[in-house]
């Protein structure tokens, strides 16, 4: 499975979180919270038996969303690879009783146009660290998808969106991140700015 921070692809969609656990799916038309309820989920999203899943725990048209925010567990953003390896060893030694940091660490907030409060969608991430760069680039992507509706069609090609995220320079400012992603998703055209 290829991923960038807590973003991956599965079942023809861009996914925030682990596709085998609670996650958010983004397509050109919708945002959907998916909560697996039993066996039959495949982390790669291929040949998934949907009888073990509850889809649509939350669903909205992407055009109806006015704000996104992803809250990642601070430990997951700051935790380095050596600490993850050490924690994995401790958890293995303890017989897997302990839940390692970074496995239930995401909350996606989605506000629909006209709603005062966002809907909180708890998600499960991946074991390991999320680089601050990956978190900032994902936030920029979500912003670009809302501000430039022409970029949403790129979600029909989630692997390309993931590749665009991976190409954002680590040292880019927030504005440079947004512009890099906007240009990659619409091929450099201006797109439609949301009023």
C-alpha positions as CSV (number, residue, x, y, z in Angstrom):
1,X,0.0,0.0,0.0
2,X,1.4,3.4,-1.0
3,X,0.6,6.2,1.4
4,X,1.6,9.7,2.3
5,X,1.2,10.4,6.0
6,X,-2.3,9.3,6.8
7,X,-3.5,9.6,3.1
8,X,-3.7,6.5,0.8
9,X,-5.9,5.2,-2.0
10,X,-8.4,2.3,-1.9
11,X,-11.4,1.2,-3.9
12,X,-11.0,4.1,-6.4
13,X,-10.9,6.8,-3.8
14,X,-8.5,9.0,-1.9
15,X,-8.6,7.8,1.8
16,X,-7.8,9.7,5.0
17,X,-6.9,7.0,7.5
18,X,-6.4,3.2,7.3
19,X,-8.9,1.7,4.8
20,X,-9.2,-1.4,6.9
21,X,-10.4,0.6,9.9
22,X,-12.5,3.8,10.3
23,X,-11.6,6.3,7.5
24,X,-12.9,9.0,5.3
25,X,-13.2,8.4,1.5
26,X,-13.0,11.4,-0.9
27,X,-14.2,11.1,-4.5
28,X,-14.9,13.9,-7.0
29,X,-18.6,13.8,-5.9
30,X,-18.6,12.9,-2.2
31,X,-17.0,12.7,1.2
32,X,-18.0,9.6,3.1
33,X,-17.1,8.3,6.6
34,X,-16.6,4.5,6.4
35,X,-16.6,2.3,9.6
36,X,-15.7,-1.3,9.1
37,X,-17.8,-3.5,11.3
38,X,-16.2,-6.9,10.9
39,X,-14.2,-9.2,8.6
40,X,-13.9,-8.8,4.9
41,X,-11.9,-5.5,4.7
42,X,-8.8,-5.4,2.7
43,X,-6.2,-2.7,3.5
44,X,-5.5,-2.2,-0.2
45,X,-9.2,-1.9,-1.0
46,X,-9.1,-4.5,-3.6
47,X,-12.0,-7.1,-3.8
48,X,-13.5,-5.8,-0.5
49,X,-16.4,-7.8,0.9
50,X,-18.7,-4.9,1.8
51,X,-20.9,-7.1,4.0
52,X,-18.5,-6.4,6.9
53,X,-18.6,-2.6,6.5
54,X,-21.0,0.2,7.4
55,X,-20.7,2.8,4.7
56,X,-22.4,6.1,4.8
57,X,-22.0,6.6,8.6
58,X,-21.7,10.2,7.2
59,X,-21.9,11.2,3.6
60,X,-22.2,14.5,1.9
61,X,-21.7,15.9,-1.6
62,X,-18.2,17.4,-1.9
63,X,-19.8,20.5,-3.4
64,X,-21.8,20.9,-0.2
65,X,-18.7,20.9,2.1
66,X,-17.5,24.4,3.2
67,X,-14.6,23.3,5.5
68,X,-12.3,20.4,6.2
69,X,-9.9,20.0,9.1
70,X,-7.8,17.0,10.0
71,X,-6.7,16.7,13.6
72,X,-3.9,14.2,14.0
73,X,-2.7,13.0,17.4
74,X,0.3,15.3,18.2
75,X,2.3,12.2,19.1
76,X,1.8,10.9,15.6
77,X,3.0,14.2,14.1
78,X,6.1,14.4,16.3
79,X,7.0,10.8,16.9
80,X,10.2,9.8,15.1
81,X,11.0,6.4,13.5
82,X,13.3,5.2,16.4
83,X,10.5,5.8,18.9
84,X,8.0,3.9,16.8
85,X,10.4,0.9,16.6
86,X,11.0,1.1,20.4
87,X,7.2,1.3,21.0
88,X,6.6,-1.6,18.7
89,X,9.1,-3.7,20.7
90,X,7.5,-2.8,24.0
91,X,4.0,-3.6,22.6
92,X,5.3,-6.9,21.3
93,X,6.9,-7.7,24.6
94,X,3.7,-6.9,26.4
95,X,1.9,-9.4,24.3
96,X,0.1,-6.8,22.1
97,X,-2.0,-5.6,25.1
98,X,-0.9,-2.0,24.6
99,X,-2.2,0.0,21.8
100,X,0.7,1.7,20.0
101,X,0.5,5.5,19.4
102,X,-0.8,6.6,16.1
103,X,-3.3,3.8,15.5
104,X,-6.5,5.7,16.6
105,X,-5.2,9.2,16.0
106,X,-7.2,11.0,13.4
107,X,-10.3,13.1,13.5
108,X,-11.7,14.6,10.3
109,X,-14.0,17.6,10.8
110,X,-16.3,18.3,7.9
111,X,-18.6,21.4,7.9
112,X,-21.4,21.4,5.4
113,X,-22.5,24.7,3.8
114,X,-25.1,26.3,6.1
115,X,-24.2,24.3,9.2
116,X,-22.9,26.1,12.2
117,X,-20.9,23.2,13.6
118,X,-18.7,20.7,11.9
119,X,-19.3,16.9,12.0
120,X,-16.5,15.0,13.8
121,X,-15.5,11.8,12.0
122,X,-13.1,9.7,14.1
123,X,-10.7,7.7,12.0
124,X,-7.8,5.3,12.5
125,X,-4.4,6.1,11.1
126,X,-1.4,4.0,10.6
127,X,1.2,2.8,13.1
128,X,4.1,5.2,12.9
129,X,4.9,8.8,12.5
130,X,3.3,11.4,10.4
131,X,5.8,14.0,9.2
132,X,4.7,17.6,9.8
133,X,5.2,18.0,6.0
134,X,2.7,15.3,5.2
135,X,0.1,16.8,7.6
136,X,0.6,20.4,6.2
137,X,0.4,19.2,2.6
138,X,-2.8,17.2,3.3
139,X,-4.3,20.3,4.9
140,X,-3.3,22.3,1.8
141,X,-4.9,19.7,-0.5
142,X,-8.2,19.8,1.4
143,X,-8.2,23.6,1.2
144,X,-7.5,23.5,-2.6
145,X,-10.3,21.0,-3.2
146,X,-12.8,23.4,-1.5
147,X,-11.5,26.7,-2.9
148,X,-10.9,25.5,-6.5
149,X,-13.8,23.2,-7.5
150,X,-12.1,22.4,-10.9
151,X,-9.5,20.4,-8.9
152,X,-12.1,17.9,-7.6
153,X,-12.1,16.0,-10.9
154,X,-8.6,14.9,-10.1
155,X,-10.1,12.8,-7.2
156,X,-11.3,10.4,-10.0
157,X,-7.5,9.6,-10.3
158,X,-6.6,9.1,-6.6
159,X,-3.2,7.7,-7.3
160,X,-2.3,10.9,-9.2
161,X,-3.5,13.0,-6.3
162,X,-1.3,11.0,-3.9
163,X,1.6,11.4,-6.3
164,X,1.0,15.2,-6.3
165,X,1.0,15.3,-2.5
166,X,4.3,13.4,-2.5
167,X,5.9,16.0,-4.9
168,X,5.1,19.1,-2.7
169,X,8.5,20.4,-1.6
170,X,9.1,19.9,2.2
171,X,10.3,23.5,2.6
172,X,7.2,25.0,0.8
173,X,5.2,27.7,2.6
174,X,1.5,27.1,3.1
175,X,0.7,29.2,0.0
176,X,3.3,27.4,-2.1
177,X,1.9,24.1,-1.0
178,X,-1.6,25.1,-2.1
179,X,-0.4,26.5,-5.4
180,X,1.7,23.4,-6.2
181,X,-1.3,21.2,-5.6
182,X,-3.7,23.4,-7.5
183,X,-1.4,23.4,-10.5
184,X,-0.8,19.7,-10.3
185,X,-4.6,18.9,-10.1
186,X,-5.8,21.2,-12.9
187,X,-2.7,21.2,-15.0
188,X,-1.8,24.8,-14.2
189,X,-5.1,26.4,-15.1
190,X,-6.7,28.9,-12.7
191,X,-9.7,26.7,-11.8
192,X,-12.8,28.2,-10.2
193,X,-12.3,30.2,-7.1
194,X,-15.0,29.9,-4.4
195,X,-16.6,33.2,-3.5
